[in-house]
C-alpha cells in the first residue's frame, strides 16, 4: 500500500474471509479494503484501525464515514 499524503479514502467490504487490501479504485480515488469484522457495534471500524496501523506501521484515525463504507483516514505522525 503506497500512501503519499497524510489523508486518503478507503472503501470497506466488511464481513470478509480475511482482512486485506483488494486494490485501488481509480474512479473513486480510494483503496478497496476487505475486513473480517462485522459492521456491528463499531467492530469493523476498530478492525480497520488495527489493520491499517499494522500495515502502515503508523498510527491512524478515521476522520469521516463512521457509519459508511466510504471512509477518510488520516495518518498521525
N, C-alpha and C positions, 0 to 999 in steps of 0.2 A: 504494500500500500504506500503510495507516494503522495505525501501531503506537502504542498508548497506554501500554504498560508496557515494562520492560526485558527481559521474558521472554515468548515466545509459542511456540505449537505450529505445526508445518507437517506436511503430508502430501506426500511426494515421489513423483513419477512419473518414474523415470529413463529414459534412452534415448529421449527425445522428439525431435521435429524441431527444436525451438528451446527455449531457456530462457525461461520466462515464468511470471507469476503467473496461475493459472487462475481464482481466486476464493476465496471464504471458505465453509467448510463449517460452518454453524451447529450442526449435530447433533454434530460432534466438536470444535467450537470451535477450528478450525485453518485456516490458509491452505493451499490446494492449489497446489503449485508443480511445474511440469514442468522437467526438467533434461536437457540434451543428453547429458551424460556417462553412460557405462555404470556400473552398480553393481559394478565390479571394482577391486581394488587401491586402494580409498578415493577413486577418481576422482569419484564423484558427490558425496561429502561436500566435497571440495575445491572443486568447481564450485558447490555450494550456498553456501559461504562467500564465494567471489568474487562470485557473482551478487547475493546479498543485501547484501553490503558496498557494492557499487557502487550498488545500488538505494536503499539507506537512507542512503548517504554516511556510514556509521559502521562501526566495527569490530564484528564479531560472532563468536560461537563456538558450536559445538554442545555442549550440556551433557548431552544424553541422546539415545539412539536411534541410535548409530553404525552399527548393523547392521540397522536397522529403517527402514521407510518413514515412520513417525511419529517426529518429532524435536522436541526442545525447544531453541529458540535463545535465546541471551542477547545483548543489545546491550551492548557495552562502551563506557562514556562516557570 
